Amino acid sequence: MSEDIYWLGLKLIPELNNRLNRALECFGLPENIWKASIEELKRELGLSVDVAERVVRQRNVLCLDRELDKVKRAGVELLTIFDLSYPRLLKEIHSPPPVLFVKGDLIKGYEMAVAIVGSRKASSFGRTLASELAQELSRCGITVVSGVARGIDSAAHRGALKEEGGTVGVLGCGLDIVYPPENKKLYLEITEKGSLISEQPL
């Protein structure tokens, strides 16, 4: 099995996903976490007997080959903290996410980035200003990062897409969910000219 299968499996079990950084410290590799016994899960992660048994039950019913195929068919990649293309600046934060789900390529190449976020109920002036600022930053080769939400976020992405710096959309849901639904066209444009990323599996 490839390492991606174990990474994906860990993301699909909430009790492990929520402790992934800690689990990596204890077990070293995703395969070791995935294959840990109930006793090891209790001892190393401090899980109760009930939780450790629930982890093993979930592990036994998951078909990881099918789940990974679903991810690939959606055009999504797994990017782990051990990959050379994992964003350098993201790796420097406290407790960086060990696994990212990515659509598009820009996240693996940007050198400078600025986040623009704001109100979902922005005024017309606010949306115009966010779009113009993002476009100017993108013209200078700076990647604009935002959350693909209504209002300021969407305006910032649209402005950035007009120039070469591109844009990264960071989602709080799986990459198979378009939210808000009216942003479907924007999702597609970001995928083609930038990246959509999430910590959440499909």
VEXDREN-2710 file (C-alpha; in Angstrom, 1 decimal):
% VEXDREN-2710
k/r/px/py/pz
1/MET/0.0/0.0/0.0
2/SER/1.1/3.5/-0.7
3/GLU/1.6/6.0/2.2
4/ASP/-1.4/8.0/0.8
5/ILE/-3.7/5.2/1.7
6/TYR/-2.7/5.3/5.4
7/TRP/-2.9/9.1/5.5
8/LEU/-6.4/9.0/4.0
9/GLY/-7.5/6.3/6.5
10/LEU/-6.3/8.4/9.4
11/LYS/-8.2/11.4/8.1
12/LEU/-11.4/9.4/7.8
13/ILE/-11.4/8.3/11.5
14/PRO/-12.3/11.3/13.6
15/GLU/-10.7/10.0/16.8
16/LEU/-7.3/9.8/15.0
17/ASN/-7.8/12.8/12.7
18/ASN/-8.3/15.0/15.8
19/ARG/-5.0/13.7/17.4
20/LEU/-2.9/13.3/14.2
21/ASN/0.0/15.5/15.2
22/ARG/0.2/13.7/18.6
23/ALA/-0.1/10.3/16.9
24/LEU/2.7/11.1/14.5
25/GLU/4.9/12.1/17.5
26/CYS/4.2/8.8/19.2
27/PHE/4.2/6.4/16.2
28/GLY/6.4/8.1/13.6
29/LEU/4.7/7.0/10.4
30/PRO/1.0/6.9/9.3
31/GLU/1.3/3.1/8.7
32/ASN/2.3/2.6/12.3
33/ILE/-0.6/4.6/13.6
34/TRP/-3.0/2.7/11.3
35/LYS/-1.8/-0.7/12.5
36/ALA/-1.6/0.2/16.2
37/SER/-3.3/-2.2/18.6
38/ILE/-6.0/-1.2/21.1
39/GLU/-3.4/-1.3/23.9
40/GLU/-1.0/0.9/21.9
41/LEU/-3.7/3.4/21.1
42/LYS/-4.7/3.5/24.8
43/ARG/-1.1/3.9/26.0
44/GLU/0.3/6.3/23.5
45/LEU/-2.7/8.5/22.7
46/GLY/-4.5/8.2/26.1
47/LEU/-7.7/6.8/24.5
48/SER/-10.2/5.1/26.6
49/VAL/-11.0/1.4/26.0
50/ASP/-14.3/2.4/24.3
51/VAL/-12.7/4.9/22.0
52/ALA/-9.7/2.7/21.1
53/GLU/-12.1/-0.1/20.2
54/ARG/-14.2/2.2/18.1
55/VAL/-11.1/3.3/16.2
56/VAL/-10.3/-0.4/15.4
57/ARG/-13.9/-1.1/14.4
58/GLN/-13.9/1.8/12.0
59/ARG/-10.5/0.8/10.7
60/ASN/-11.8/-2.7/9.9
61/VAL/-14.8/-1.6/7.8
62/LEU/-13.1/1.1/5.8
63/CYS/-12.1/0.1/2.2
64/LEU/-9.1/2.4/1.7
65/ASP/-8.6/1.4/-1.9
66/ARG/-12.1/2.5/-2.7
67/GLU/-11.8/5.7/-0.7
68/LEU/-8.5/6.6/-2.4
69/ASP/-10.0/5.9/-5.8
70/LYS/-12.9/8.3/-4.9
71/VAL/-10.3/11.0/-4.1
72/LYS/-8.4/10.5/-7.3
73/ARG/-11.6/10.5/-9.4
74/ALA/-12.5/13.9/-7.9
75/GLY/-9.1/15.3/-9.2
76/VAL/-7.9/15.7/-5.6
77/GLU/-4.3/15.1/-4.4
78/LEU/-3.1/14.3/-0.9
79/LEU/-0.2/16.6/0.2
80/THR/1.5/15.6/3.4
81/ILE/3.9/17.5/5.6
82/PHE/6.7/15.1/4.5
83/ASP/6.3/16.0/0.8
84/LEU/8.9/18.4/-0.7
85/SER/6.1/20.5/-2.2
86/TYR/4.3/21.1/1.1
87/PRO/4.2/24.9/1.5
88/ARG/7.3/26.0/3.4
89/LEU/5.6/28.9/5.3
90/LEU/2.7/26.7/6.4
91/LYS/5.2/24.2/7.8
92/GLU/6.6/26.9/10.1
93/ILE/3.3/27.6/12.0
94/HIS/2.6/26.0/15.3
95/SER/1.0/22.5/14.7
96/PRO/0.8/22.6/10.9
97/PRO/-1.8/20.3/9.3
98/PRO/-0.1/17.0/8.5
99/VAL/-2.3/16.3/5.5
100/LEU/-3.9/18.7/2.9
101/PHE/-6.4/17.8/0.2
102/VAL/-5.5/19.9/-2.9
103/LYS/-7.1/20.7/-6.2
104/GLY/-4.8/22.7/-8.6
105/ASP/-1.1/23.3/-8.6
106/LEU/-0.5/26.9/-7.4
107/ILE/-0.1/26.0/-3.7
108/LYS/3.0/23.9/-4.5
109/GLY/4.7/26.9/-6.3
110/TYR/3.9/30.2/-4.6
111/GLU/6.7/32.2/-3.0
112/MET/4.8/35.1/-1.5
113/ALA/1.2/35.2/-0.3
114/VAL/-1.2/37.6/1.3
115/ALA/-4.5/36.7/2.9
116/ILE/-7.6/38.9/2.2
117/VAL/-10.7/38.0/4.3
118/GLY/-13.7/40.0/5.4
119/SER/-17.4/40.3/5.8
120/ARG/-19.8/38.0/4.0
121/LYS/-22.3/40.9/3.9
122/ALA/-19.8/43.4/2.4
123/SER/-20.9/46.7/0.8
124/SER/-20.5/47.2/-2.9
125/PHE/-17.5/49.5/-2.1
126/GLY/-15.9/46.9/0.1
127/ARG/-16.2/44.2/-2.6
128/THR/-14.8/46.6/-5.3
129/LEU/-11.9/47.6/-3.0
130/ALA/-11.1/43.9/-2.2
131/SER/-11.1/43.0/-5.8
132/GLU/-8.9/45.8/-6.9
133/LEU/-6.4/45.3/-4.1
134/ALA/-6.2/41.5/-4.9
135/GLN/-5.7/42.2/-8.6
136/GLU/-2.9/44.6/-7.9
137/LEU/-1.2/42.2/-5.5
138/SER/-1.6/39.4/-8.1
139/ARG/-0.1/41.7/-10.8
140/CYS/3.0/41.9/-8.6
141/GLY/3.2/38.1/-8.4
142/ILE/1.8/37.8/-4.9
143/THR/-0.7/34.9/-4.3
144/VAL/-3.9/36.0/-2.7
145/VAL/-5.3/33.5/-0.1
146/SER/-8.9/33.6/1.1
147/GLY/-11.8/31.4/2.1
148/VAL/-14.1/31.3/-1.0
149/ALA/-17.0/32.7/1.2
150/ARG/-19.5/35.2/0.1
151/GLY/-18.6/38.9/0.1
152/ILE/-15.0/40.0/0.5
153/ASP/-13.5/36.5/0.1
154/SER/-15.1/35.9/-3.3
155/ALA/-14.2/39.4/-4.5
156/ALA/-10.6/38.9/-3.5
157/HIS/-10.4/35.6/-5.4
158/ARG/-12.0/37.1/-8.5
159/GLY/-9.6/40.1/-8.5
160/ALA/-6.5/37.8/-8.1
161/LEU/-7.6/35.6/-11.0
162/LYS/-7.3/38.5/-13.4
163/GLU/-3.5/38.5/-13.0
164/GLU/-0.5/36.2/-12.7
165/GLY/-0.1/35.8/-8.9
166/GLY/-3.1/33.6/-8.7
167/THR/-5.1/32.6/-5.7
168/VAL/-5.6/29.8/-3.1
169/GLY/-9.0/29.1/-1.6
170/VAL/-8.9/27.5/1.9
171/LEU/-12.1/25.6/2.6
172/GLY/-13.5/24.4/5.9
173/CYS/-15.3/21.5/4.2
174/GLY/-14.3/18.7/1.8
175/LEU/-13.3/19.7/-1.8
176/ASP/-16.4/17.9/-3.2
177/ILE/-18.7/20.5/-1.5
178/VAL/-19.3/23.8/-3.2
179/TYR/-20.3/26.3/-0.5
180/PRO/-21.8/28.8/-1.0
181/PRO/-23.5/27.0/-4.0
182/GLU/-23.5/30.2/-6.2
183/ASN/-19.6/30.0/-6.2
184/LYS/-19.5/26.9/-8.4
185/LYS/-18.0/28.9/-11.3
186/LEU/-15.5/30.5/-9.0
187/TYR/-14.5/27.1/-7.6
188/LEU/-13.8/25.9/-11.1
189/GLU/-11.8/29.0/-12.0
190/ILE/-9.7/28.7/-8.9
191/THR/-9.0/25.0/-9.6
192/GLU/-7.8/25.9/-13.1
193/LYS/-5.7/28.9/-12.3
194/GLY/-4.8/28.4/-8.6
195/SER/-5.6/25.9/-5.8
196/LEU/-8.4/24.8/-3.5
197/ILE/-7.2/23.3/-0.3
198/SER/-8.8/21.7/2.7
199/GLU/-7.8/19.7/5.8
200/GLN/-11.1/17.8/5.5
201/PRO/-11.5/14.6/3.4
202/LEU/-14.3/14.3/0.8
END
